[in-house]
Amino acid sequence: MGSFLKKKKDESFEAFQKNCKKVQNEKDKDAKIISLRSDHRGELKNDSFKTFFD
């Protein structure tokens, strides 16, 4: 899987989307991500992630 290391926190959503699609293509196109873990450092606290998870 690709690297999740990014220089800026605002690059997190783009990296997440790319890896999400990669995992779904490797497994099953109908596969869904049902949980996501975070260290609460702020990467997931933006409008892009909020929209995606809603």
C-alpha positions as CSV (number, residue, x, y, z in Angstrom):
1,M,0.0,0.0,0.0
2,G,1.2,3.5,-0.6
3,S,2.8,5.7,1.9
4,F,0.6,7.8,4.2
5,L,3.5,10.1,5.2
6,K,2.6,13.6,4.0
7,K,4.3,17.0,4.5
8,K,1.0,18.7,5.3
9,K,-2.1,17.6,7.1
10,D,-4.3,18.9,4.2
11,E,-2.9,16.2,2.0
12,S,-4.4,13.5,4.2
13,F,-7.8,13.3,2.4
14,E,-6.3,12.8,-1.0
15,A,-4.0,10.1,0.2
16,F,-6.9,8.4,2.1
17,Q,-9.1,8.5,-1.1
18,K,-6.4,6.9,-3.2
19,N,-5.7,4.1,-0.7
20,C,-9.4,3.6,-0.1
21,K,-10.0,3.0,-3.8
22,K,-6.9,0.7,-4.0
23,V,-8.1,-1.5,-1.1
24,Q,-11.6,-1.7,-2.5
25,N,-10.2,-2.7,-6.0
26,E,-8.0,-5.4,-4.4
27,K,-10.7,-6.9,-2.3
28,D,-14.2,-6.5,-3.8
29,K,-15.8,-3.5,-5.5
30,D,-18.7,-3.8,-3.1
31,A,-16.4,-3.8,0.0
32,K,-17.0,-1.0,2.4
33,I,-14.7,0.5,5.0
34,I,-16.6,0.2,8.2
35,S,-14.1,1.7,10.7
36,L,-11.1,4.1,10.7
37,R,-8.6,4.6,13.5
38,S,-7.1,8.0,14.2
39,D,-4.5,9.3,16.6
40,H,-6.6,12.5,16.9
41,R,-3.9,14.8,15.6
42,G,-6.3,16.7,13.3
43,E,-5.8,15.0,9.9
44,L,-9.4,13.7,9.8
45,K,-10.9,17.0,11.1
46,N,-11.8,18.8,7.9
47,D,-14.8,19.2,5.6
48,S,-13.6,16.7,3.1
49,F,-13.5,13.8,5.6
50,K,-16.8,15.0,7.2
51,T,-18.5,14.9,3.8
52,F,-17.0,11.5,2.9
53,F,-18.1,9.9,6.1
54,D,-21.6,11.4,6.2
